[in-house]
Amino acid sequence: MAARSDIEIAREARKKPIAEIGARLGIPAEALLPFGHDKAKVAADFIAGLKDRPDGKLVLVTAINPTPAGEGKTTTTVGLGDGLNRIGRRAAICLREPSLGPCFGMKGGAAGGGMAQVVPMEDINLHFTGDFHAITSAHNLLSAMLDNHVYWGNALGIDIRRIAWRRVMDMNDRALRQMVISLGGVANGFPREAGFDITVASEVMAILCLATDDDDLQRRLGDIIVGYTRDRAPVTCRDLKADGAMTVLLQQAILPNLVQTLENNPAFIHGGPFANIAHGCNSVMATRTALKLADFVVTEAGFGADLGAEKFFDIKCRKAGLSPDAVVIVATVRALKMNGGVARAELGREDVAAVERGSANLARHLENLAKFGVPAVVAINHFTTDTEAEIEAVRACAQALGSEAFLCRHWAEGSAGIEALASRVAEIAQSGTARFRTLYPDGMGLLAKIETIAREIYRADGIEVDPKVRAQLAEWEAAGFGHLPVCMAKTQYSFTADPGALGAPSGFTIPVREVRLAAGAGFVVAICGDIMTMPGLPRVPAAESIRLDRDGRIEGLF
């Protein structure tokens, strides 16, 4: 009998009405804004009323550097949440919303897999509750108002050569990375160079994920710097009077989304994918809400711990005042063998030596996580081709660094396959042994912050920075932005800026080619190497296999 696909498993889910899921967390039916029977947003006034409740324990799920072999970070987050509920803990999970770019590109969706999924899988991976559409519309409203202001006389004196605000769309489209707009004559405005980023890289996305309420949202939107005058004075969204209308577009989108796992446990899914070019965390509102309603909250951060976990700690936790209690780092034997030099076609064969070589990647992530003062354990996401000797090699790696590794079969068995990890994570989180700290202080200079991450987390010898970039950072520090954290935009596949350098490389530099100020979100983006803020589609995109069957059901989505 052929194995069932993720979408087939999701389609067979015995979902409960979303009001029942909310009731498990103490959310009354009137505090839910339903989108059909199986998903809802949580009302703002209910969230505001939770502020005096104590917080539950916060657990982060991160991973080794990803490979095409897959690690299963979202699947493990879902499985761990189910596992904690299985052993009698009141737990909720907080995930990031999928982007349409990967869904139709190469990576697929982000709703978990096998028996560890969130549902409704098709809705979550596609339009969901419309949050990303609202973010796209709000972002591009600001773009339109900016160009409209220039067209009607440019009273603010904006230098069109120094416009910093690009447009966005939630799709991979390399043709839109760089372009000239407003061609066609006087009626169409003033021609200038421009371009598109993917929606998840939008500062509006980051603002929505870091804002605490409507007032904070509008304040942050107003602080967005869209460009500069000829004498280099900043021009903000507030100067263009766009912040109010943008807030209106985002009023519903800022509310966390509640859905359920296959085992009918509560899951908040809200904002924030792409830790390679964005901060890659779900929203502060979703995490804070979950912490007030559950005893344990399991959340994820994008890609490997060098990107997602670092940004979770240094940006999200710093900004939101969160203090995580435990970390789970996901690894697979297959991915470790790839890091150890095995070709993808050969991953099914036992190769303990390759696992040991590839475990250098896992070891470096564990060493890095220790710098943040939060205890970490390893989840070995099981594949049927894994052998006991290979699994033992991963356990030995973790043990050598004072950690533990647990074999997890949640993909095949659901919560029953991850009980041991769930019990240990609960024990660690309740032990009070976490001593969370950020990697660098607010008062460190921007360039020094970039170099600190490059040296301490990537283990680079240093950074390579163009004099223009150095001057820009110095200018922002002089303008009062030196206290901001930095968001590194870098390939997710390697500690280096070279996606082909697997394992735990050393003796390299990190080239910083561009920096961007996200004044509203409250961080500075450092773009490293060849990373693009608008991805492209692969030679054979997943979209070619996605269609409706004769019964009108979606096929090919994964």
C-alpha positions in Angstrom: 0.0 0.0 0.0 1.4 3.4 -1.0 2.3 5.8 1.7 -0.3 8.6 2.1 0.9 12.1 1.2 0.7 15.0 3.7 -2.3 16.5 2.0 -4.1 13.1 2.1 -3.4 12.7 5.8 -4.6 16.3 6.5 -7.8 15.7 4.5 -8.7 12.7 6.7 -8.3 14.8 9.9 -11.2 14.7 12.4 -11.2 18.4 13.1 -13.2 19.9 16.0 -15.0 23.2 15.7 -12.6 26.0 16.4 -14.8 27.2 19.3 -13.9 23.9 21.1 -10.2 24.4 20.5 -10.5 27.9 21.9 -12.4 26.7 24.9 -9.5 24.4 25.8 -7.4 27.5 26.3 -10.2 29.4 28.1 -11.0 31.6 25.1 -14.8 32.2 25.0 -16.7 31.8 21.7 -17.4 35.6 21.6 -13.6 36.3 21.6 -13.1 34.4 18.4 -13.6 35.9 14.9 -14.3 32.7 12.9 -13.1 32.1 9.4 -15.3 29.2 8.6 -15.5 26.3 11.1 -11.9 25.4 11.6 -9.9 28.7 12.0 -10.4 32.0 13.8 -8.7 35.1 14.9 -8.5 36.0 18.6 -10.2 39.4 19.5 -8.0 42.3 20.6 -10.0 43.1 23.7 -9.7 39.6 25.0 -5.9 39.6 24.4 -5.6 43.0 26.2 -7.4 41.5 29.2 -4.7 38.8 29.6 -1.9 41.1 30.5 -1.9 40.4 34.3 -1.8 36.7 34.0 1.5 34.8 34.6 3.4 33.4 31.6 3.8 29.8 30.8 7.2 28.2 29.8 8.6 29.1 26.4 10.4 26.5 24.3 12.1 27.3 21.0 12.5 24.7 18.3 15.4 25.4 15.9 17.6 23.2 13.7 20.9 22.5 12.0 21.6 24.2 8.7 19.0 22.9 6.3 19.8 20.6 3.3 17.6 19.2 0.5 17.4 16.1 2.7 15.1 18.0 5.1 15.2 18.5 8.9 11.5 18.8 9.8 11.5 21.7 12.2 7.9 22.6 11.8 6.9 19.0 12.0 8.9 18.6 15.3 7.3 21.8 16.7 3.8 20.3 16.0 4.8 16.9 17.3 6.3 18.3 20.5 3.2 20.4 21.2 1.1 17.2 20.8 3.6 15.3 22.9 3.4 17.7 25.8 -0.4 17.5 25.7 -0.2 13.7 25.6 1.7 13.6 28.9 -0.8 15.9 30.5 0.7 19.3 30.0 -1.4 22.2 28.9 0.5 23.2 25.8 0.0 25.3 22.7 2.3 25.9 19.6 3.1 29.1 17.8 4.1 28.7 14.1 4.9 31.1 11.3 2.5 31.5 8.3 3.6 29.9 5.1 4.5 32.2 2.1 3.1 31.4 -1.3 6.6 31.8 -2.8 8.0 28.5 -1.4 4.6 26.8 -1.8 4.7 27.2 -5.5 8.5 27.1 -5.7 10.8 24.4 -4.2 10.3 24.2 -0.4 6.6 23.6 -0.3 4.3 24.7 2.5 4.9 25.0 6.2 2.1 23.1 8.0 4.2 20.2 9.3 4.1 16.7 7.8 2.9 13.1 8.3 1.0 12.7 11.6 2.4 16.0 13.0 0.5 18.6 11.0 -1.7 21.7 11.6 -5.0 21.8 9.8 -6.7 22.9 7.6 -3.5 22.3 5.7 -4.6 23.6 2.3 -6.0 26.9 3.7 -2.9 27.5 5.9 -0.6 27.0 3.0 -2.6 29.2 0.6 -4.7 32.3 1.4 -5.4 31.3 5.1 -7.0 34.4 6.7 -5.6 36.9 4.3 -2.8 38.3 6.5 -0.1 38.3 3.8 -2.5 39.9 1.3 -3.2 42.6 3.9 0.5 43.2 4.5 1.2 43.3 0.7 -1.6 45.8 0.3 -0.5 48.0 3.2 3.1 48.0 2.0 2.2 48.9 -1.6 -0.3 51.6 -0.5 2.8 53.3 1.0 4.6 52.8 -2.3 1.7 54.3 -4.2 1.4 57.3 -1.8 5.1 57.9 -2.0 5.1 58.1 -5.8 1.9 60.1 -5.8 3.4 62.7 -3.5 6.4 63.1 -5.8 4.0 63.4 -8.8 1.9 66.2 -7.2 4.7 68.6 -6.5 6.9 66.8 -4.0 6.3 69.2 -1.1 8.6 67.2 1.2 11.5 67.6 -1.2 12.1 63.9 -1.6 15.2 63.1 -3.6 14.0 60.4 -6.0 17.6 59.1 -6.2 17.4 58.3 -2.5 14.1 56.6 -2.2 14.6 53.4 -0.1 11.1 51.9 -0.2 10.6 49.0 -2.6 7.4 47.3 -3.6 6.5 43.7 -2.5 4.5 40.6 -3.6 4.2 37.2 -2.0 5.6 35.2 -4.9 9.0 34.2 -6.2 9.7 36.4 -9.2 13.3 37.2 -10.1 12.3 39.4 -13.0 11.0 42.0 -10.5 14.2 42.4 -8.5 15.3 45.5 -10.3 13.4 47.7 -12.7 12.6 51.2 -13.9 9.1 52.5 -13.1 7.0 55.4 -14.3 7.9 55.1 -18.0 5.5 56.3 -20.6 5.4 60.0 -20.3 4.5 62.9 -18.0 1.2 61.4 -16.9 2.9 58.4 -15.4 5.2 60.3 -13.0 9.0 60.6 -12.8 11.0 57.6 -14.0 13.3 56.0 -11.4 15.0 52.8 -10.6 13.0 50.5 -8.3 12.2 46.9 -7.6 10.3 44.3 -5.6 11.0 42.2 -2.6 9.0 39.2 -1.5 6.3 40.1 1.1 7.9 38.3 3.9 11.0 40.6 3.6 8.8 43.6 4.0 9.3 45.9 6.9 5.5 45.9 7.3 5.7 42.1 7.9 8.4 42.7 10.6 6.3 45.5 12.2 3.2 43.3 12.3 5.2 40.5 14.0 6.8 42.8 16.6 3.8 45.2 17.3 1.9 44.7 20.6 -1.4 46.4 19.7 -3.0 48.8 17.2 -1.4 51.9 18.7 2.1 50.3 18.6 1.4 49.1 15.1 0.6 52.6 13.8 3.5 54.2 15.7 5.9 51.7 14.1 4.4 52.2 10.6 4.7 55.9 11.0 8.4 55.5 11.8 9.2 53.7 8.5 11.8 55.7 6.6 10.9 55.7 2.9 13.7 57.9 1.6 15.7 61.1 2.0 15.7 64.7 0.9 18.6 66.2 -1.0 20.2 67.3 2.2 19.7 63.6 3.5 17.0 64.3 6.0 14.8 61.2 6.4 11.2 61.2 5.1 8.9 58.9 7.0 5.6 57.1 6.4 4.1 59.5 8.9 5.3 62.5 6.8 3.3 61.0 3.9 0.3 60.6 6.1 0.0 56.9 5.1 0.3 55.3 8.6 -3.4 55.6 9.4 -4.7 54.0 6.2 -2.0 51.2 6.5 -3.1 50.5 10.1 -6.7 50.2 8.9 -5.6 47.6 6.3 -3.8 45.7 9.0 -6.3 46.0 11.8 -7.6 42.4 11.4 -4.3 41.0 10.2 -2.5 41.8 13.4 -4.8 39.5 15.4 -3.3 36.0 15.9 -4.9 33.0 14.1 -6.0 30.0 16.0 -6.2 26.5 14.3 -5.5 22.9 15.5 -3.2 20.0 15.1 -4.3 16.6 13.8 -4.6 15.7 17.5 -6.9 18.7 18.1 -4.4 20.6 20.1 -4.3 24.5 19.9 -2.0 26.1 17.4 -1.4 29.8 16.8 -0.1 30.6 13.3 0.7 34.2 12.7 3.3 36.0 10.4 7.0 35.8 10.1 8.6 33.2 7.8 12.0 33.4 6.0 14.8 33.8 8.6 17.4 34.0 5.9 16.2 37.5 4.8 13.8 38.5 7.6 13.8 37.9 11.3 11.9 34.7 10.8 9.7 34.4 13.9 6.0 34.3 14.5 4.3 37.4 15.9 4.9 38.7 19.4 1.1 39.0 19.9 0.6 35.3 19.1 3.5 34.2 21.4 2.4 36.5 24.3 -1.2 35.4 24.0 -0.2 31.7 24.0 2.0 32.2 27.1 -0.9 33.7 29.0 -3.2 30.8 28.1 -1.0 27.7 28.2 1.5 26.3 30.7 3.9 25.4 27.8 4.4 27.2 24.5 6.4 25.7 21.7 7.5 28.0 19.0 9.8 27.8 16.0 12.4 30.1 14.3 13.3 29.8 10.7 16.1 27.8 9.1 19.2 26.9 11.1 20.0 28.1 14.6 22.7 30.5 13.1 19.8 32.5 11.6 16.5 31.8 13.1 17.5 31.1 16.7 20.0 34.0 16.8 17.3 36.4 15.5 14.7 35.0 17.9 17.0 35.7 20.8 18.6 39.0 19.7 15.6 40.6 18.0 12.3 39.1 19.1 13.2 38.2 22.8 15.1 41.5 23.2 12.2 43.6 21.8 9.4 41.7 23.5 11.0 41.0 26.8 10.7 37.2 26.4 12.9 34.8 28.3 12.9 31.3 26.8 13.2 28.3 29.1 14.5 25.5 26.7 15.6 24.9 23.2 15.2 21.9 20.9 17.5 21.6 18.0 16.3 19.3 15.2 18.6 17.2 13.2 18.2 14.2 10.9 20.7 11.5 10.1 20.2 12.1 6.4 21.0 15.8 6.7 24.1 15.1 8.9 25.4 12.7 6.2 25.0 15.4 3.6 27.0 17.7 5.9 29.5 14.9 6.1 30.0 14.8 2.3 27.5 12.1 1.2 25.7 12.8 -2.1 21.9 13.0 -1.9 21.4 9.8 -3.9 23.5 7.8 -1.4 21.8 8.9 1.8 19.9 5.6 2.2 23.1 3.7 2.9 24.6 3.4 6.3 27.6 5.6 6.8 28.5 6.2 10.4 31.7 8.0 9.5 29.8 10.6 7.5 27.3 11.1 10.3 30.3 11.8 12.6 31.8 14.2 10.2 28.5 16.0 9.6 27.8 16.2 13.3 30.3 19.0 13.4 27.5 21.2 12.1 25.2 20.1 15.0 28.0 20.5 17.5 28.7 24.1 16.4 25.0 25.0 16.8 24.9 23.5 20.3 28.0 25.4 21.2 26.4 28.6 19.9 23.1 28.1 21.7 25.0 27.8 25.0 26.1 31.4 24.5 22.5 32.5 25.0 22.2 30.7 28.4 19.3 28.5 27.5 19.6 24.7 27.9 19.3 22.8 24.6 18.5 19.1 23.7 18.5 17.4 20.3 15.5 15.9 18.5 16.6 13.3 15.9 13.7 13.4 13.4 13.5 9.7 12.4 13.7 8.4 8.8 13.1 4.7 8.1 16.6 4.5 6.5 18.3 5.5 9.8 20.4 2.8 11.5 21.0 2.3 15.2 24.7 2.9 14.7 24.0 6.2 12.9 21.6 7.3 15.6 24.1 6.4 18.3 26.7 8.6 16.6 24.3 11.6 16.9 23.6 10.8 20.6 27.4 10.6 21.2 27.9 14.1 19.6 25.2 15.6 21.9 26.5 13.9 25.0 30.0 15.1 24.3 28.7 18.7 24.6 26.7 18.1 27.7 23.4 17.7 25.9 21.1 14.9 25.1 19.6 13.5 21.9 16.1 11.9 21.6 14.9 9.7 18.7 11.6 11.1 17.6 9.0 9.3 15.5 6.3 11.9 15.5 6.0 12.0 11.7 4.9 8.4 11.6 3.3 8.0 15.1 2.2 11.5 16.1 2.5 12.4 19.8 3.2 8.8 20.8 6.5 9.0 18.9 7.8 12.0 20.8 6.8 11.4 24.4 10.4 11.0 25.7 11.5 14.3 24.3 8.3 16.0 25.6 8.9 14.7 29.1 12.5 15.9 29.1 11.7 19.3 27.7 9.0 19.8 30.3 11.5 18.9 33.0 14.1 21.3 31.7 11.7 24.1 31.2 10.4 23.8 34.7 13.8 23.4 36.3 14.6 27.1 36.1 18.1 26.5 34.8 17.8 28.9 31.9 19.8 32.1 32.2 18.9 33.9 29.1 21.1 36.6 27.7 21.5 38.2 24.3 24.7 37.9 22.3 25.5 41.6 22.4 24.4 44.7 24.3 22.2 47.5 22.8 25.1 50.0 23.3 27.5 48.1 21.0 28.1 49.8 17.6 26.2 48.5 14.5 29.3 47.4 12.7 30.5 45.7 15.9 27.2 43.9 16.2 27.5 42.5 12.7 31.0 41.4 13.3 30.1 39.8 16.7 27.4 37.6 15.0 29.9 36.7 12.2 32.6 35.7 14.6 30.6 34.2 17.5 27.8 32.5 15.6 29.1 31.8 12.1 32.7 31.5 13.3 34.1 33.7 10.6 37.5 35.3 10.8 35.9 38.6 10.2 33.7 40.6 7.9 34.3 42.4 4.6 32.6 45.7 4.4 32.6 48.3 1.6 33.5 51.8 2.8 30.1 53.1 1.7 28.4 50.6 4.0 30.7 51.6 6.9 29.8 55.2 6.2 26.1 54.4 6.1 26.2 52.6 9.4 28.1 55.5 11.0 25.5 57.9 9.7 22.6 55.9 11.2 24.5 55.8 14.5 24.8 59.6 14.5 21.1 59.8 13.8 20.3 57.8 16.9 19.8 54.3 15.5 23.0 52.8 16.9 21.1 51.0 19.7 19.2 48.8 17.2 19.9 45.0 16.8 20.9 43.7 13.5 19.1 41.2 11.2 21.5 39.3 9.1 20.4 38.4 5.6 22.5 35.4 4.6 22.2 32.0 2.9 20.5 29.5 5.2 22.5 26.5 3.9 25.9 27.3 5.5 27.5 29.1 8.3 29.3 31.0 5.5 27.9 33.2 2.7 28.6 30.3 0.3 25.6 27.9 0.2 27.9 25.0 -0.9 30.2 25.2 2.2 28.5 22.6 4.4 29.5 21.2 7.8 31.4 23.5 10.1 33.7 25.5 7.9 36.3 27.9 9.2 38.8 30.5 7.9 36.3 32.6 5.9 35.0 36.1 5.9 31.4 37.3 5.6 31.0 39.9 2.9 28.4 42.6 3.8 27.3 44.1 0.5 24.4 46.3 1.6 22.6 47.5 4.8 19.0 48.7 5.2 17.4 50.6 8.0 14.1 49.2 9.3 13.3 52.1 11.7 9.7 51.1 12.3 10.5 47.4 13.0 13.5 48.5 15.0 16.5 46.8 13.5 19.1 47.1 10.8 19.3 44.6 8.0 22.8 43.5 6.8 22.7 41.8 3.4 25.5 39.3 3.0 27.0 37.6 -0.1 24.6 36.8 -2.9 21.4 36.4 -0.9 18.3 37.9 -2.6 15.3 39.6 -0.9 13.2 38.5 -3.9 13.8 34.7 -4.5 13.4 33.1 -7.9 11.6 29.9 -8.9 13.6 26.7 -9.5 13.9 25.1 -12.9 10.9 22.9 -12.1 8.7 24.8 -9.7 6.2 22.9 -7.5 3.4 24.9 -9.1 3.7 22.6 -12.2 2.3 19.8 -10.1 -0.5 21.7 -8.2 -4.0 21.3 -9.6 -7.6 20.4 -8.8 -8.8 16.8 -9.2 -12.2 15.9 -10.7 -13.8 16.4 -7.3 -12.4 19.9 -6.9 -9.9 18.9 -4.3 -6.3 20.3 -4.3 -3.5 17.9 -5.5 0.2 18.4 -5.4 0.4 20.8 -2.4 3.0 19.7 0.2 
